[in-house]
Each structure stands twice: as structure tokens, then as C-alpha cells.
């Protein structure tokens, strides 16, 4: 279908670049709001298979489950494979009391859900053409022109897409962000995030665990079929060593690092690792280009908030679009774009730097820092109102 066929004015309302969770959710939400939308993606994602679990999982927050429910996708996800978690325990290997969250205490059915990345993308992707989104795949963005009224996106096959706005949701190495001239503040944490599935001697009972160690935090996330997923932040050399040692030795070191909170742990998948870096865009808007998700902010995984922050970019944008349409105003008015960009960058900057500060404070064995951080967790654990406030912020409520 040609671009001109999508709009009586000969152009689209929006082009979304990036077919991950954030990009597809944004495209579907705008299409549901009555906008003419195209999505550009370099490669069609593989179909999800229950027999080959994705090593990349998310701790999905309630506000983002509500977003996917509004997009009529969440029921598809939960019908296939999702693990609710009802408790979370956070503690420091250096000592001190643990900080615990409990769904019953917070009057919730669950704190959140553990969901595989591949399953989310698969369920979202299958909705695109059904909801009238023009899909250009495989395709890459090679050029950008914009003026006060719109953008022109050039693709690697020479085709062009004209739209009122463009959304960059094409990840941490965003090509569209680069073309828009938005710089980033970067930091390499000199860590790798080691991921794998495992089985435990004791059932996880829907509980998530995070233990702070001198080299970085270890998270154990409950999954279906009695398995758990780990995300272990480690110095690069140590992570590479743990990737190479045999399974028996790895099981021993992992069990010790987890403080045997679930008894003996045994690998139940391959191991993989990815570099941990911070990348924060210096702006979330350049003219009529908006940045969302990892294109705007790549954060440390210790709080499990990466995809949640990205989907909050989407939710805030969709609220702005609906508000404009309800009032009969232009959804892409410059003042509206700027308000969204300012509010989201403020929230994302605070979150990104807070995660970084926590990682820095807890990933060392300096005596004074160790003493202070132990008291911080203990203090938070003794104050129900503070615990509740911390959880509500993480949950987006």
C-alpha cells in the first residue's frame, strides 16, 4: 500500500522506526487513536516458541500491563506464558536487614509479571497489519529531512515516507537519533550482564530475589515450570570466566552468590552475557522527531526498569494524542511535543542516574559505603509507608 493511500493529505501522521516492544506498542496505540502510521524495521522478529525460551526477560510493571491490555495484546501474552511474582526480597551481601515487598501487604494480586522479550514482540508484531499499520520490513533508515510541518524519511531501497512526526524507537544505537543530531551522554560500567535459566532445590513460590555483591547485583526472577531466570551484573573479566567454566563449577558459584536463598541452583539453559552501559539522550525531541525507549535511555538492569521506562514514554505520548483529539487540536503541535519531551526526559534522567548511583554504592566493598548502605536498606525495610512509596514508583502507579 502506498504512503499516499494512507492519508487524504498524501502523507502519514507518524512513522515509527524500530519494531521492538516500545516501537510496536507506540505504533498500535497511535493507530487505535485514528492516526495513519507506518512502522520501519530492519528484520522481522522470529516467531516465539514455547520450546525455546528467550533468555531475555522483563519484570513487567502493572502500569505497562494495563497499557498492553488497552492495546488488546496482554491477554494474548498471558494466555501463552507469564509468571506473576508476589514477593521480592532485596539484601546486601555485606550485611544488614533485607528490604522485602509483599503483594498482600500492598493489597495487590501480584507485584508484577516476568515475561519473555520474544513472546512480547511476537504478540505485538502480529497485531500491526490487523490494526492498519503499514509495515516496511526489511528496511533501514538512511536519511532524514524535516521542516516545521513534517518529516521525510528515506529508506535503504530509495523509498521515502512523509509524515507529520517520526518516532525513534530503534534501540541504543538508534540511526534515526543520529540523523536527528541528538547527542548522548554515555558511560561504560565495565560490567557484563550474565543471563541464564536455572532450576532450584526449593520452589521459588512466585518470589523474586536480588542480592547486592561487591562485583554487582544478582537477580533471580521466577519463571514458569518451576524455573528461574538470572541477571547477574559482573566485572567483565569475571563474567567471561563464569561463561567459560563448566556447569558444575558455575552451579556452585551461583548458589554461593545467591546465599542459597532457593537452595542449590542448577543451570537449565545456555549462558549468555551482554555489556552494561548507560546511554542518555541529551534531548528526547529534535524538531518533529521524538525519542522513545532505548533510543532515549539505556539504563542499568539492576531495577528491571528498562522496558518499563520505554513503555512509559509511549503511555505519556498516547495520553497527549488522545487529549489533543478530544479537544479538536493538533496532536503534533510544537508546544505539545515539547511538553511531552521535557516531562519524559526529566523522569528518565532521574531514574537513569538513580539506578547508576545505586549500582555504584552497592557494587564495592569500601568500609564506609558498606556501613551506610546496609543501614539504608534496613531503614527502608522498617518503614511500611516508604516501602509502599518505593513500590508504587517502580510499578508506575
N, C-alpha and C positions, 0 to 999 in steps of 0.2 A: 504494500500500500504506500503510495507516495506521501511525502510530507504535506503537500498542498491539499491532499484529500482529507487530512485530519482536521483542517480548520478552514472556515469560510474566509479567513483573512490571509490564507496562504502560508501560515506558519503555525507551529506548535505553541502551546502555552509553556511547556517545560521540557528540557532534555536532561535526563539523569544519566550520568556517566558512572558506571560501576554496578555490577549485578550481584553484590553480596547482600547480607541481611539488611543493612541500612539502606542501600540504594533501592532494592526492590520494594521494601516497605514504604519508602517515600513515594516511589512511582505509583504503587497501588493506592495509597492514600490520596494523592492528587487526582488520580483517575476517578476514584469514588466521589471526589468533590466536584466532578464535572469538568475537569481540565483535560486538554489534549496533551498527552505525554508520550515521549519516546524514551527508551532505555538502551544505552550502548554498553556492550560488554565484550571483552576480548575473547572469552571462551565459554561455551555453555557448560554449566556445572554438571558433574557426573550425577547420575541418579543415585539417591541414597539407598543403601541396602541394609536391612536389619542384621544380615550375617557378617557385615564388615563395619563395625562401629568406628565412627570418626574419633580420632584421638583428641581433636579439639572440641572442648565442651564449654558451655557457658553456665554461670549461676544466674539464671534469669529472674529479674525482679518483677514484683506484682504489677507495677505500672506498665511495664512493657508487655507482659502477658495480656493486660487489658487492651493495649494498642493492637496486638495481633488478633485479639478477639474481635475488636471493632473492624479489622480488615478481613474478618471471616477466614482466618488461617489457623488460629490457635487450636480449634477443635481437631483439625487435620493432624497437627503436631502431637497433641496429647493422645490421639487415638493410636498412634504408632509407637512412640517410646519416649516417655518423660518420667523423671524421678523427682517427686516433691521432696523437699527437705524441711524438717520441722524443728531441728535444733542446730545450733552452731556453738562450737567451743573454740576459743582463741587463747593461747597461752605462750609464755616465753620460756625457752629452754634454760635461761639464766635464773629462773625462779620467780616467785610471786604467784598470786592467785590468778585463776583463769577468768576471762570475760565470757559469759555464756548468754545466749539468746534462745528463747523457747517460744514456740508458736502459741502454746496455751496461755503463757503469761501475757503475750501481746494480743490475745483474743483473735488469733488468725488460724485458718485451717492449715497453713504452711507459711514458711518464711519466703520460699521461692521454689524454683524448679531447676534441675540440672538437665540441660538439653544439648544434643549434639549439633555442632555447626552444620554439618552436611544435611541433616534432617530439616533444619530450619530453612536453609537455602532451597532445598528441593521442594518443600511445601509452598514457599513463596513464589518460586520460579514458575510453577505450574499454573499460577493464577494470572500471570501477566497478560497473555493474549486473550484469556477468557474475559478480562476486565477492560479490554480495549487499549492496552498499552502497546505501542509499536516497538517491536524488539529488533535491534540491529546487532546481530551476533553471528559470526565473529566480526568484530570491528574495533578499531582503536582510534582515539582522537589524536589528530596530528596538527590541528590548527584551531585558533580561536580569534574571532573578531567580535567586538561589541561596541555599541553606542548607547545613547540614553534610553532607547526604546527596546533593545533586544540584543541577542547574540547570534552568531553564526558559527557552528561547529563543523569543522572539516574532518572527515574520516579518512582512514588509510587507503580506501578504494577510490578516493576522489570525490565521493558524495558529500553534500553539505546538508545540515539540518538548521533551519532558522527557528528561533523560539524567543519567547519573552524573557525567560531566565534559563540558566543552566545550574544544575546541582552536581558538585564534585563529590562523589561517594566512592572513588576509585582507589581507596586504601592509602597506606602510609607513603607510598611512592607515587602519589597522585600526579598524573600527567596534566590533568586539567588545572590543578592548583599551580603547577609550574607555569603553564601557559598564561594563567591569570596574573602571574607576577607576585604571588603571595609567598613571602619567605617564612621559614620555620625556625624555632628555637629548638635545638637538638641536644640530647645528652645520651651517651652510651653508658649503660650501667655496668658494663664489663661482667655481665651475667648471662647465662642461658636459662631458659625455662624448660625443664625436662618434664615430658608428659608420657603417661602410660596408663593402662588399666591394670588392676590387681584384684586379687581375692584375699579376704581377711579371715583370720581364725574366728573372730567374733563378728556377728552380723552388724552392719552399720546402722540399722534401725532408723534410716532416714536422717542421720546426723552428719553434719559437715564439721571438719576439723581444720584448724590452721595453727601450726606451731612455728614460732619465730626462732630461727637458728642463726649463729654468727655469720654463716655464708649467705643467708636469705631464707624467706619463709617457705614452709612446706604445707601445701593444702591437700586434704583428702576430701573428695566430693562424692557423695553417694550416688550410685547409678543403679539401673535395673538389673535383675537377675543376680542380685547379691554382690555385684562388683562395685569397686570404687575407682575413681579417676584421680590421678595425682597431677599437681602442677608444682614443681619443685624448683625454686629460684636458687641458682648456684653460681659461684665464680666460674668463668669459662673453663679453666683447666680442670677443675673438679667435676664439672658437668661432663666433659669429654671422657674423663676417667670412668665415671659411672655409666656412661653409654657403652663402654668397651668391656667392662668386667663381666664375668659370667653371671648367669641368672641367680645362682645360689648366693654368690657374694653380694650381688645387688639386693636381694631379698633381705639379707642380714643387715646391711647398712640402712636400708629403708625402714625396716622395723625399728631399729635403734633410733633413727632420726625422728620417727613418729612417736617416740616414747611408748611404743607398743599400745597405743590408745585403742586399737582394734585387735590386739594380739599379734601373732605372726602374720606378716604380709608376704604374698607370693605373686610375682609377675603373671599377668594373664594376657599379655599382648607384646607387640614390639615396643621399643623405646624410641623416642624422638626428642629433639630439642630445637628451640628457636631463640634468636638473640633478643635480649630485652633492652629496649631503648625508649627514651621519651622524645616525642616529636610534637611540638605545639605550634600551630599556625599563628602567625602574628596578627592575623585578622581572619574572620570567618566569612568575609564578603569582600569582593573586589568588583565594583560596578554591579553587574547583573549575574555574577557568579557567586553561589553560596557553597560553603564547605560543610560537609557533614561526616560524622563517624571518624574513621582513622585518617581520612584526608585532612581533618582538622585537629585531631588529638590522638596520639598513640600513648597509652599510659601503662604503668607497671601493672602486672596481673594480680598483685597481692590481694586486692579487694574485689576482684572479679567484676569490675565495673566497665570494662572496655566497650562491649556491645551495648550495655545499658546506657552509657552516656551517649553513644551514637543514636540509639533509638529515641532518646530524649530530645536530641536535635530534631528528629523527624516529628515527634509529637508536638513540640513547640511550633514548628513550621506549619503543620496541618491545622493547629488551632488558629493560627494567624490567617491562613487561607479561608477557613470556614467563617471566621469573623468578618473578613472582607466581603465575602459573597453574601452573607446575611445582611450586611449593611449596604449592599449595592455599590461597593467601592472596588478599586483595582487591587487585586491580591499582590501585585508586583510594584506597588507604589514605592518610591525610593525610601520614604520615611519608614514604611513597614519593613522593608528588607533590612534597613539599618537597625531598627529596634530589635528584630529577631537576632541579628548578628551580634549586637552588643550584649544582649542578655545571655545568649548561649556561650559566647566566648568568656564572659565573666564566670559563669558557673563551671565551665570546663577547665579554665585556668586554675581556679581554686581547688577543684577536685584533683587535677593532674599534679599540682605541686604538693598537695596534702599527701597523696599516695607516695610521692617521691620522698617526702620528709619522714614518713612512717618507715619506709624501706631503709632509709639511711640510719634512722635511730635504732632500728631493731636488727640490722644486719652488721653488727660489730660487737666486739667484746670489751669495749672501753669501760673501766670500772664505774665512773660517774654516770655515764649514759645508761649502763645496765641497771644501776640502782634506781634511777629516776623512772625508767620505762616500766620496771616491774611495779612500782607504786601507781603509775598511771593506769595500767590495766586493772589493778586491784581496786583503785578508786572508782573507775567506771563500773566495775562489777558490783560494787556495793550501793550504787545509786540507780534504782529502777527507772526514774524519770530520764536520766542521762542515757541509759541503755535503750530505752524506748525511742528517744530522740535520734540516737545513732542509727538504729534500725530503720526508722521511718525515712531518714535521709537516704540510706542505701537502697531502700525499697521504692524511692521516688514518690512517697505519699505525703 
